[in-house]
Amino acid sequence: MSHIFFIFLLIGILVNLIYKMFLISIKHSAVQNAFLAKYTFEHLSNSQKNIVITQTFDIMRRSGLLEQDFEVMCSILKFSFYALAMNDLGIKPKLRNERWHYVRNPYMALHNSDRHILVIKKALFKRHNVTIDMDKFQDIHEIYIKKIKAKN
């Protein structure tokens, strides 16, 4: 009987570890996409930037977000949406040997990503000798609440 309990406990621990690794991987991918998108976007022509912005707003509308939401987004979230748009448009990251990662919902993936921001920033500097600065994630809802409180 105690062996069965121990086996179930071990299986539970393994499932929990695998789940946490999966979540960490998604956060890592979302943060890396944002950094790559920022660097890539800065190296696009103005006409390419306009195409990316148009595609970004289309993606946001399909996700239930408004263009006005984009204006209050933190930079890491904006560039995560740019990454989705650039991937849709076939624009590859401007840093060699890098690629876009599939992230279904960057908004959710970027919650609690502060540590990943530091890790990716250091890794890109080490691999490509580029410094890319990125703000920490701020939830859109919290930003709207702060705006409403500031008006009152």
N, C-alpha and C positions, 0 to 999 in steps of 0.2 A: 504494500500500500504506500509506504513512504517513497519507494522507487518511482511510482507513478506520479506522485506529487512533485518529486524532484525533476522528472522529465518534463511535466507541464510547466513548471517554473522556469526551467532552462529554455523551453520553446518560447515562452512569453518574453523572456529577456532577449532572446535572439530576434524575435519579431520586432520588439521595441527598438533595438539597435539598428536593424535594417531600415525601419521607418525613419529614424532620426538621420541616418546617413542619406536617405533619399531627400529629406527636407533640406539638409545642408547642401546637397548637390544642386537642388533647384535654386536656392538662395545664391550660391556661388555663381551659377550660370546667369541668373538675372543681373547680378552686380557686374559680372564680366561683360555682358552685353551692353550695359549702360556705359561703362568705360570705353569700350570699343566704339560705340555709337558716338560718343562725344568726340573722340579723336577723329573718327571718320567724317562726321558732320562738319567739323572745322576745316577739313581739307576738300570739301565739295565746292563746286562752283555755285553761284547764287541761283542759277536756274535749277540745278540739282537739289539745292536746299529747299526751294519752293515745291518741287515735286515730292520730296520726302515729307514736308509739312502737310501737304494736301493728303497724302497717303496716311499719315499719322492721324489726322482728323477723321478720316474714313474709318480707320481701325477703332478709334475711340467711340465714334457713333455706334458702330456695331457692338461695342462693349457696354453701351448704355451711358457713356460719359459725354459731356458737352465740351465744345471748344472753350467755353469759359473756364471749365475745370483745368484746362491746360495752363492757363495763365497763373493759377495758384499752386500748381504742382511744384514740388522740389525738383532740383535738376536731375537727380538720379532716376526719378520716375519719368520725367520728360524724355530723357535719353533712352530709357527702356522702351518707351513707345517708338522713338525714332529707330531703335534697333529692329523692332518688328516691321516697321515700314521699309527700312533699307533691305531687310531680308526678303520681304514681299517683292520689292523692286529689283532684286538681283544685284544690289550694290554690296560688294564684299568689304569686310573691314580693311582699312588702310594699313594695318600693321601686318607684316609678313607672318605667315603660318598661323594666323588666327582665323576663327570662324564664328558665326553666330550660333548660339545654342537655342534649342527649342525651350521656350518658357511660355506656357499657356496663359498665365495670368501674372504678369510682372508686379502688378499692384499688391497682390497677396504675397508673392514671393519676397518682396523687398522689406516686409515688416521684420524688425529685429535683425537687420543686416549690417549693423555698424562694424562688427569684427570682420566681416567679409570685405567691406569697403577698404579697410586697411590692408588686408591680405592681397587683394587684387591690385591695389595701387603699387605696393612693393613689388609684386610679381611682374607687372608690366614695366616697371623701371628696370628691374634686373634683366628681363628678357629683351627689352627693346630700347632701353635707355631714354624713356619718355616719362615725363611727370604729368599726370592727368589728375587734376583736382576735382573732387566731387563732394557735394553736400550730403549730409546724412539724410536718410529717409524721414519724411514727415507725412503723416496720414492726411489726406485731403480733408476728411471730416473734421479733424482737429484744427486745421487751418481755417475752415469756414466758421467753426465755433469761435475761434479767436477773433475773427473779423466781426462777427455779430456782437460779441461782448465789447469790442472796441467802439462800435457805433453807439452802444447804449450808455 
